[in-house]
């Protein structure tokens, strides 16, 4: 559980830093490097079923 909390805090911090004026990459979603949003979506799609399989009783 602590890993999820730390992960959420880290992702939130990265998004906030990237959305600032000095950290933005012009022309990309949320000002993040190309492929970041796609990678985050993939991680969510892959980890939710595995989490359900491994932690379900």
mmCIF file of the N, C-alpha and C atoms, coordinates in Angstrom:
data_MODEL
# 
_entry.id   MODEL 
# 
loop_
_atom_site.group_PDB 
_atom_site.id 
_atom_site.type_symbol 
_atom_site.label_atom_id 
_atom_site.label_alt_id 
_atom_site.label_comp_id 
_atom_site.label_asym_id 
_atom_site.label_entity_id 
_atom_site.label_seq_id 
_atom_site.pdbx_PDB_ins_code 
_atom_site.Cartn_x 
_atom_site.Cartn_y 
_atom_site.Cartn_z 
_atom_site.occupancy 
_atom_site.B_iso_or_equiv 
_atom_site.pdbx_formal_charge 
_atom_site.auth_seq_id 
_atom_site.auth_comp_id 
_atom_site.auth_asym_id 
_atom_site.auth_atom_id 
_atom_site.pdbx_PDB_model_num 
ATOM 1   N N  . UNK A 1 1  ? 0.820  -1.190  0.000   1.00 0.00 ? 1  UNK A N  1 
ATOM 2   C CA . UNK A 1 1  ? 0.000  0.000   0.000   1.00 0.00 ? 1  UNK A CA 1 
ATOM 3   C C  . UNK A 1 1  ? 0.868  1.259   0.000   1.00 0.00 ? 1  UNK A C  1 
ATOM 4   N N  . UNK A 1 2  ? 1.955  1.222   0.757   1.00 0.00 ? 2  UNK A N  1 
ATOM 5   C CA . UNK A 1 2  ? 2.837  2.394   0.815   1.00 0.00 ? 2  UNK A CA 1 
ATOM 6   C C  . UNK A 1 2  ? 3.477  2.649   -0.542  1.00 0.00 ? 2  UNK A C  1 
ATOM 7   N N  . UNK A 1 3  ? 3.706  1.596   -1.312  1.00 0.00 ? 3  UNK A N  1 
ATOM 8   C CA . UNK A 1 3  ? 4.281  1.754   -2.646  1.00 0.00 ? 3  UNK A CA 1 
ATOM 9   C C  . UNK A 1 3  ? 3.330  2.527   -3.552  1.00 0.00 ? 3  UNK A C  1 
ATOM 10  N N  . UNK A 1 4  ? 2.045  2.223   -3.466  1.00 0.00 ? 4  UNK A N  1 
ATOM 11  C CA . UNK A 1 4  ? 1.049  2.937   -4.272  1.00 0.00 ? 4  UNK A CA 1 
ATOM 12  C C  . UNK A 1 4  ? 0.998  4.403   -3.884  1.00 0.00 ? 4  UNK A C  1 
ATOM 13  N N  . UNK A 1 5  ? 1.028  4.667   -2.595  1.00 0.00 ? 5  UNK A N  1 
ATOM 14  C CA . UNK A 1 5  ? 0.966  6.051   -2.125  1.00 0.00 ? 5  UNK A CA 1 
ATOM 15  C C  . UNK A 1 5  ? 2.188  6.832   -2.606  1.00 0.00 ? 5  UNK A C  1 
ATOM 16  N N  . UNK A 1 6  ? 3.367  6.246   -2.461  1.00 0.00 ? 6  UNK A N  1 
ATOM 17  C CA . UNK A 1 6  ? 4.585  6.910   -2.912  1.00 0.00 ? 6  UNK A CA 1 
ATOM 18  C C  . UNK A 1 6  ? 4.590  7.084   -4.432  1.00 0.00 ? 6  UNK A C  1 
ATOM 19  N N  . UNK A 1 7  ? 4.080  6.095   -5.149  1.00 0.00 ? 7  UNK A N  1 
ATOM 20  C CA . UNK A 1 7  ? 4.002  6.187   -6.603  1.00 0.00 ? 7  UNK A CA 1 
ATOM 21  C C  . UNK A 1 7  ? 3.075  7.307   -7.056  1.00 0.00 ? 7  UNK A C  1 
ATOM 22  N N  . UNK A 1 8  ? 1.932  7.429   -6.394  1.00 0.00 ? 8  UNK A N  1 
ATOM 23  C CA . UNK A 1 8  ? 0.988  8.491   -6.730  1.00 0.00 ? 8  UNK A CA 1 
ATOM 24  C C  . UNK A 1 8  ? 1.591  9.857   -6.435  1.00 0.00 ? 8  UNK A C  1 
ATOM 25  N N  . UNK A 1 9  ? 2.278  9.971   -5.298  1.00 0.00 ? 9  UNK A N  1 
ATOM 26  C CA . UNK A 1 9  ? 2.932  11.239  -4.959  1.00 0.00 ? 9  UNK A CA 1 
ATOM 27  C C  . UNK A 1 9  ? 3.999  11.575  -5.996  1.00 0.00 ? 9  UNK A C  1 
ATOM 28  N N  . UNK A 1 10 ? 4.800  10.602  -6.400  1.00 0.00 ? 10 UNK A N  1 
ATOM 29  C CA . UNK A 1 10 ? 5.851  10.828  -7.389  1.00 0.00 ? 10 UNK A CA 1 
ATOM 30  C C  . UNK A 1 10 ? 5.275  11.251  -8.737  1.00 0.00 ? 10 UNK A C  1 
ATOM 31  N N  . UNK A 1 11 ? 4.255  10.556  -9.202  1.00 0.00 ? 11 UNK A N  1 
ATOM 32  C CA . UNK A 1 11 ? 3.643  10.890  -10.486 1.00 0.00 ? 11 UNK A CA 1 
ATOM 33  C C  . UNK A 1 11 ? 3.030  12.281  -10.443 1.00 0.00 ? 11 UNK A C  1 
ATOM 34  N N  . UNK A 1 12 ? 2.361  12.602  -9.332  1.00 0.00 ? 12 UNK A N  1 
ATOM 35  C CA . UNK A 1 12 ? 1.766  13.929  -9.186  1.00 0.00 ? 12 UNK A CA 1 
ATOM 36  C C  . UNK A 1 12 ? 2.841  15.006  -9.204  1.00 0.00 ? 12 UNK A C  1 
ATOM 37  N N  . UNK A 1 13 ? 3.939  14.771  -8.509  1.00 0.00 ? 13 UNK A N  1 
ATOM 38  C CA . UNK A 1 13 ? 5.039  15.745  -8.478  1.00 0.00 ? 13 UNK A CA 1 
ATOM 39  C C  . UNK A 1 13 ? 5.637  15.946  -9.871  1.00 0.00 ? 13 UNK A C  1 
ATOM 40  N N  . UNK A 1 14 ? 5.830  14.851  -10.604 1.00 0.00 ? 14 UNK A N  1 
ATOM 41  C CA . UNK A 1 14 ? 6.396  14.949  -11.952 1.00 0.00 ? 14 UNK A CA 1 
ATOM 42  C C  . UNK A 1 14 ? 5.459  15.743  -12.858 1.00 0.00 ? 14 UNK A C  1 
ATOM 43  N N  . UNK A 1 15 ? 4.162  15.472  -12.772 1.00 0.00 ? 15 UNK A N  1 
ATOM 44  C CA . UNK A 1 15 ? 3.204  16.188  -13.610 1.00 0.00 ? 15 UNK A CA 1 
ATOM 45  C C  . UNK A 1 15 ? 3.199  17.672  -13.268 1.00 0.00 ? 15 UNK A C  1 
ATOM 46  N N  . UNK A 1 16 ? 3.223  17.997  -11.983 1.00 0.00 ? 16 UNK A N  1 
ATOM 47  C CA . UNK A 1 16 ? 3.238  19.405  -11.573 1.00 0.00 ? 16 UNK A CA 1 
ATOM 48  C C  . UNK A 1 16 ? 4.505  20.099  -12.069 1.00 0.00 ? 16 UNK A C  1 
ATOM 49  N N  . UNK A 1 17 ? 5.656  19.442  -11.929 1.00 0.00 ? 17 UNK A N  1 
ATOM 50  C CA . UNK A 1 17 ? 6.912  20.040  -12.393 1.00 0.00 ? 17 UNK A CA 1 
ATOM 51  C C  . UNK A 1 17 ? 6.913  20.219  -13.907 1.00 0.00 ? 17 UNK A C  1 
ATOM 52  N N  . UNK A 1 18 ? 6.368  19.265  -14.633 1.00 0.00 ? 18 UNK A N  1 
ATOM 53  C CA . UNK A 1 18 ? 6.362  19.334  -16.092 1.00 0.00 ? 18 UNK A CA 1 
ATOM 54  C C  . UNK A 1 18 ? 5.366  20.366  -16.606 1.00 0.00 ? 18 UNK A C  1 
ATOM 55  N N  . UNK A 1 19 ? 4.305  20.618  -15.855 1.00 0.00 ? 19 UNK A N  1 
ATOM 56  C CA . UNK A 1 19 ? 3.304  21.592  -16.295 1.00 0.00 ? 19 UNK A CA 1 
ATOM 57  C C  . UNK A 1 19 ? 3.735  23.018  -15.999 1.00 0.00 ? 19 UNK A C  1 
ATOM 58  N N  . UNK A 1 20 ? 4.814  23.197  -15.246 1.00 0.00 ? 20 UNK A N  1 
ATOM 59  C CA . UNK A 1 20 ? 5.349  24.535  -15.006 1.00 0.00 ? 20 UNK A CA 1 
ATOM 60  C C  . UNK A 1 20 ? 5.937  25.108  -16.282 1.00 0.00 ? 20 UNK A C  1 
ATOM 61  N N  . UNK A 1 21 ? 6.154  26.386  -16.328 1.00 0.00 ? 21 UNK A N  1 
ATOM 62  C CA . UNK A 1 21 ? 6.621  27.046  -17.550 1.00 0.00 ? 21 UNK A CA 1 
ATOM 63  C C  . UNK A 1 21 ? 8.004  26.572  -17.982 1.00 0.00 ? 21 UNK A C  1 
ATOM 64  N N  . UNK A 1 22 ? 8.920  26.336  -17.046 1.00 0.00 ? 22 UNK A N  1 
ATOM 65  C CA . UNK A 1 22 ? 10.279 25.972  -17.436 1.00 0.00 ? 22 UNK A CA 1 
ATOM 66  C C  . UNK A 1 22 ? 10.429 24.493  -17.783 1.00 0.00 ? 22 UNK A C  1 
ATOM 67  N N  . UNK A 1 23 ? 9.483  23.647  -17.375 1.00 0.00 ? 23 UNK A N  1 
ATOM 68  C CA . UNK A 1 23 ? 9.620  22.219  -17.633 1.00 0.00 ? 23 UNK A CA 1 
ATOM 69  C C  . UNK A 1 23 ? 8.827  21.712  -18.816 1.00 0.00 ? 23 UNK A C  1 
ATOM 70  N N  . UNK A 1 24 ? 8.067  22.579  -19.473 1.00 0.00 ? 24 UNK A N  1 
ATOM 71  C CA . UNK A 1 24 ? 7.205  22.138  -20.566 1.00 0.00 ? 24 UNK A CA 1 
ATOM 72  C C  . UNK A 1 24 ? 7.984  21.884  -21.844 1.00 0.00 ? 24 UNK A C  1 
ATOM 73  N N  . UNK A 1 25 ? 7.520  20.876  -22.559 1.00 0.00 ? 25 UNK A N  1 
ATOM 74  C CA . UNK A 1 25 ? 8.015  20.608  -23.906 1.00 0.00 ? 25 UNK A CA 1 
ATOM 75  C C  . UNK A 1 25 ? 6.888  21.017  -24.842 1.00 0.00 ? 25 UNK A C  1 
ATOM 76  N N  . UNK A 1 26 ? 7.147  21.971  -25.695 1.00 0.00 ? 26 UNK A N  1 
ATOM 77  C CA . UNK A 1 26 ? 6.096  22.522  -26.553 1.00 0.00 ? 26 UNK A CA 1 
ATOM 78  C C  . UNK A 1 26 ? 5.581  21.481  -27.535 1.00 0.00 ? 26 UNK A C  1 
ATOM 79  N N  . UNK A 1 27 ? 4.263  21.471  -27.700 1.00 0.00 ? 27 UNK A N  1 
ATOM 80  C CA . UNK A 1 27 ? 3.636  20.596  -28.685 1.00 0.00 ? 27 UNK A CA 1 
ATOM 81  C C  . UNK A 1 27 ? 3.379  19.184  -28.201 1.00 0.00 ? 27 UNK A C  1 
ATOM 82  N N  . UNK A 1 28 ? 3.639  18.888  -26.960 1.00 0.00 ? 28 UNK A N  1 
ATOM 83  C CA . UNK A 1 28 ? 3.415  17.549  -26.423 1.00 0.00 ? 28 UNK A CA 1 
ATOM 84  C C  . UNK A 1 28 ? 2.331  17.588  -25.351 1.00 0.00 ? 28 UNK A C  1 
ATOM 85  N N  . UNK A 1 29 ? 1.586  16.483  -25.143 1.00 0.00 ? 29 UNK A N  1 
ATOM 86  C CA . UNK A 1 29 ? 0.536  16.468  -24.125 1.00 0.00 ? 29 UNK A CA 1 
ATOM 87  C C  . UNK A 1 29 ? 1.109  16.690  -22.729 1.00 0.00 ? 29 UNK A C  1 
ATOM 88  N N  . UNK A 1 30 ? 0.517  17.582  -21.985 1.00 0.00 ? 30 UNK A N  1 
ATOM 89  C CA . UNK A 1 30 ? 0.916  17.945  -20.623 1.00 0.00 ? 30 UNK A CA 1 
ATOM 90  C C  . UNK A 1 30 ? 2.358  18.442  -20.555 1.00 0.00 ? 30 UNK A C  1 
ATOM 91  N N  . UNK A 1 31 ? 2.969  18.738  -21.692 1.00 0.00 ? 31 UNK A N  1 
ATOM 92  C CA . UNK A 1 31 ? 4.340  19.232  -21.717 1.00 0.00 ? 31 UNK A CA 1 
ATOM 93  C C  . UNK A 1 31 ? 5.362  18.174  -21.358 1.00 0.00 ? 31 UNK A C  1 
ATOM 94  N N  . UNK A 1 32 ? 4.987  16.914  -21.440 1.00 0.00 ? 32 UNK A N  1 
ATOM 95  C CA . UNK A 1 32 ? 5.886  15.812  -21.090 1.00 0.00 ? 32 UNK A CA 1 
ATOM 96  C C  . UNK A 1 32 ? 6.520  15.244  -22.358 1.00 0.00 ? 32 UNK A C  1 
ATOM 97  N N  . UNK A 1 33 ? 7.627  14.515  -22.221 1.00 0.00 ? 33 UNK A N  1 
ATOM 98  C CA . UNK A 1 33 ? 8.281  13.937  -23.402 1.00 0.00 ? 33 UNK A CA 1 
ATOM 99  C C  . UNK A 1 33 ? 7.340  13.009  -24.178 1.00 0.00 ? 33 UNK A C  1 
ATOM 100 N N  . UNK A 1 34 ? 7.617  12.855  -25.454 1.00 0.00 ? 34 UNK A N  1 
ATOM 101 C CA . UNK A 1 34 ? 6.788  12.029  -26.325 1.00 0.00 ? 34 UNK A CA 1 
ATOM 102 C C  . UNK A 1 34 ? 6.720  10.589  -25.790 1.00 0.00 ? 34 UNK A C  1 
ATOM 103 N N  . UNK A 1 35 ? 5.510  10.072  -25.670 1.00 0.00 ? 35 UNK A N  1 
ATOM 104 C CA . UNK A 1 35 ? 5.306  8.694   -25.237 1.00 0.00 ? 35 UNK A CA 1 
ATOM 105 C C  . UNK A 1 35 ? 5.049  8.532   -23.750 1.00 0.00 ? 35 UNK A C  1 
ATOM 106 N N  . UNK A 1 36 ? 5.171  9.585   -22.966 1.00 0.00 ? 36 UNK A N  1 
ATOM 107 C CA . UNK A 1 36 ? 4.990  9.470   -21.514 1.00 0.00 ? 36 UNK A CA 1 
ATOM 108 C C  . UNK A 1 36 ? 3.553  9.139   -21.158 1.00 0.00 ? 36 UNK A C  1 
ATOM 109 N N  . UNK A 1 37 ? 2.601  9.828   -21.762 1.00 0.00 ? 37 UNK A N  1 
ATOM 110 C CA . UNK A 1 37 ? 1.194  9.587   -21.469 1.00 0.00 ? 37 UNK A CA 1 
ATOM 111 C C  . UNK A 1 37 ? 0.810  8.188   -21.913 1.00 0.00 ? 37 UNK A C  1 
ATOM 112 N N  . UNK A 1 38 ? 1.307  7.770   -23.062 1.00 0.00 ? 38 UNK A N  1 
ATOM 113 C CA . UNK A 1 38 ? 1.036  6.423   -23.553 1.00 0.00 ? 38 UNK A CA 1 
ATOM 114 C C  . UNK A 1 38 ? 1.611  5.373   -22.596 1.00 0.00 ? 38 UNK A C  1 
ATOM 115 N N  . UNK A 1 39 ? 2.807  5.629   -22.079 1.00 0.00 ? 39 UNK A N  1 
ATOM 116 C CA . UNK A 1 39 ? 3.431  4.696   -21.141 1.00 0.00 ? 39 UNK A CA 1 
ATOM 117 C C  . UNK A 1 39 ? 2.646  4.614   -19.835 1.00 0.00 ? 39 UNK A C  1 
ATOM 118 N N  . UNK A 1 40 ? 2.181  5.751   -19.329 1.00 0.00 ? 40 UNK A N  1 
ATOM 119 C CA . UNK A 1 40 ? 1.385  5.737   -18.100 1.00 0.00 ? 40 UNK A CA 1 
ATOM 120 C C  . UNK A 1 40 ? 0.073  4.981   -18.299 1.00 0.00 ? 40 UNK A C  1 
ATOM 121 N N  . UNK A 1 41 ? -0.572 5.189   -19.442 1.00 0.00 ? 41 UNK A N  1 
ATOM 122 C CA . UNK A 1 41 ? -1.798 4.437   -19.738 1.00 0.00 ? 41 UNK A CA 1 
ATOM 123 C C  . UNK A 1 41 ? -1.530 2.943   -19.810 1.00 0.00 ? 41 UNK A C  1 
ATOM 124 N N  . UNK A 1 42 ? -0.431 2.561   -20.449 1.00 0.00 ? 42 UNK A N  1 
ATOM 125 C CA . UNK A 1 42 ? -0.075 1.146   -20.548 1.00 0.00 ? 42 UNK A CA 1 
ATOM 126 C C  . UNK A 1 42 ? 0.180  0.545   -19.176 1.00 0.00 ? 42 UNK A C  1 
ATOM 127 N N  . UNK A 1 43 ? 0.895  1.269   -18.318 1.00 0.00 ? 43 UNK A N  1 
ATOM 128 C CA . UNK A 1 43 ? 1.142  0.767   -16.968 1.00 0.00 ? 43 UNK A CA 1 
ATOM 129 C C  . UNK A 1 43 ? -0.153 0.551   -16.209 1.00 0.00 ? 43 UNK A C  1 
ATOM 130 N N  . UNK A 1 44 ? -1.095 1.467   -16.336 1.00 0.00 ? 44 UNK A N  1 
ATOM 131 C CA . UNK A 1 44 ? -2.379 1.302   -15.666 1.00 0.00 ? 44 UNK A CA 1 
ATOM 132 C C  . UNK A 1 44 ? -3.131 0.098   -16.206 1.00 0.00 ? 44 UNK A C  1 
ATOM 133 N N  . UNK A 1 45 ? -3.164 -0.053  -17.519 1.00 0.00 ? 45 UNK A N  1 
ATOM 134 C CA . UNK A 1 45 ? -3.897 -1.160  -18.130 1.00 0.00 ? 45 UNK A CA 1 
ATOM 135 C C  . UNK A 1 45 ? -3.284 -2.501  -17.746 1.00 0.00 ? 45 UNK A C  1 
ATOM 136 N N  . UNK A 1 46 ? -1.976 -2.568  -17.627 1.00 0.00 ? 46 UNK A N  1 
ATOM 137 C CA . UNK A 1 46 ? -1.305 -3.831  -17.316 1.00 0.00 ? 46 UNK A CA 1 
ATOM 138 C C  . UNK A 1 46 ? -1.338 -4.132  -15.817 1.00 0.00 ? 46 UNK A C  1 
ATOM 139 N N  . UNK A 1 47 ? -1.137 -3.140  -14.966 1.00 0.00 ? 47 UNK A N  1 
ATOM 140 C CA . UNK A 1 47 ? -1.021 -3.420  -13.536 1.00 0.00 ? 47 UNK A CA 1 
ATOM 141 C C  . UNK A 1 47 ? -2.354 -3.695  -12.852 1.00 0.00 ? 47 UNK A C  1 
ATOM 142 N N  . UNK A 1 48 ? -3.435 -3.098  -13.320 1.00 0.00 ? 48 UNK A N  1 
ATOM 143 C CA . UNK A 1 48 ? -4.728 -3.322  -12.652 1.00 0.00 ? 48 UNK A CA 1 
ATOM 144 C C  . UNK A 1 48 ? -5.149 -4.791  -12.733 1.00 0.00 ? 48 UNK A C  1 
ATOM 145 N N  . UNK A 1 49 ? -5.123 -5.451  -13.913 1.00 0.00 ? 49 UNK A N  1 
ATOM 146 C CA . UNK A 1 49 ? -5.492 -6.881  -13.920 1.00 0.00 ? 49 UNK A CA 1 
ATOM 147 C C  . UNK A 1 49 ? -4.534 -7.760  -13.115 1.00 0.00 ? 49 UNK A C  1 
ATOM 148 N N  . UNK A 1 50 ? -3.225 -7.466  -13.191 1.00 0.00 ? 50 UNK A N  1 
ATOM 149 C CA . UNK A 1 50 ? -2.278 -8.261  -12.420 1.00 0.00 ? 50 UNK A CA 1 
ATOM 150 C C  . UNK A 1 50 ? -2.491 -8.064  -10.925 1.00 0.00 ? 50 UNK A C  1 
ATOM 151 N N  . UNK A 1 51 ? -2.779 -6.853  -10.530 1.00 0.00 ? 51 UNK A N  1 
ATOM 152 C CA . UNK A 1 51 ? -3.064 -6.571  -9.134  1.00 0.00 ? 51 UNK A CA 1 
ATOM 153 C C  . UNK A 1 51 ? -4.305 -7.362  -8.700  1.00 0.00 ? 51 UNK A C  1 
ATOM 154 N N  . UNK A 1 52 ? -5.328 -7.386  -9.541  1.00 0.00 ? 52 UNK A N  1 
ATOM 155 C CA . UNK A 1 52 ? -6.548 -8.138  -9.236  1.00 0.00 ? 52 UNK A CA 1 
ATOM 156 C C  . UNK A 1 52 ? -6.250 -9.634  -9.131  1.00 0.00 ? 52 UNK A C  1 
ATOM 157 N N  . UNK A 1 53 ? -5.440 -10.164 -10.051 1.00 0.00 ? 53 UNK A N  1 
ATOM 158 C CA . UNK A 1 53 ? -5.128 -11.603 -10.049 1.00 0.00 ? 53 UNK A CA 1 
ATOM 159 C C  . UNK A 1 53 ? -4.297 -12.011 -8.837  1.00 0.00 ? 53 UNK A C  1 
ATOM 160 N N  . UNK A 1 54 ? -3.292 -11.225 -8.513  1.00 0.00 ? 54 UNK A N  1 
ATOM 161 C CA . UNK A 1 54 ? -2.369 -11.605 -7.443  1.00 0.00 ? 54 UNK A CA 1 
ATOM 162 C C  . UNK A 1 54 ? -2.901 -11.313 -6.046  1.00 0.00 ? 54 UNK A C  1 
ATOM 163 N N  . UNK A 1 55 ? -3.731 -10.308 -5.906  1.00 0.00 ? 55 UNK A N  1 
ATOM 164 C CA . UNK A 1 55 ? -4.189 -9.928  -4.569  1.00 0.00 ? 55 UNK A CA 1 
ATOM 165 C C  . UNK A 1 55 ? -5.618 -10.380 -4.264  1.00 0.00 ? 55 UNK A C  1 
ATOM 166 N N  . UNK A 1 56 ? -6.309 -10.944 -5.254  1.00 0.00 ? 56 UNK A N  1 
ATOM 167 C CA . UNK A 1 56 ? -7.675 -11.419 -4.977  1.00 0.00 ? 56 UNK A CA 1 
ATOM 168 C C  . UNK A 1 56 ? -7.593 -12.736 -4.196  1.00 0.00 ? 56 UNK A C  1 
ATOM 169 N N  . UNK A 1 57 ? -8.643 -13.000 -3.447  1.00 0.00 ? 57 UNK A N  1 
ATOM 170 C CA . UNK A 1 57 ? -8.622 -14.209 -2.603  1.00 0.00 ? 57 UNK A CA 1 
ATOM 171 C C  . UNK A 1 57 ? -9.541 -15.276 -3.128  1.00 0.00 ? 57 UNK A C  1 
# 
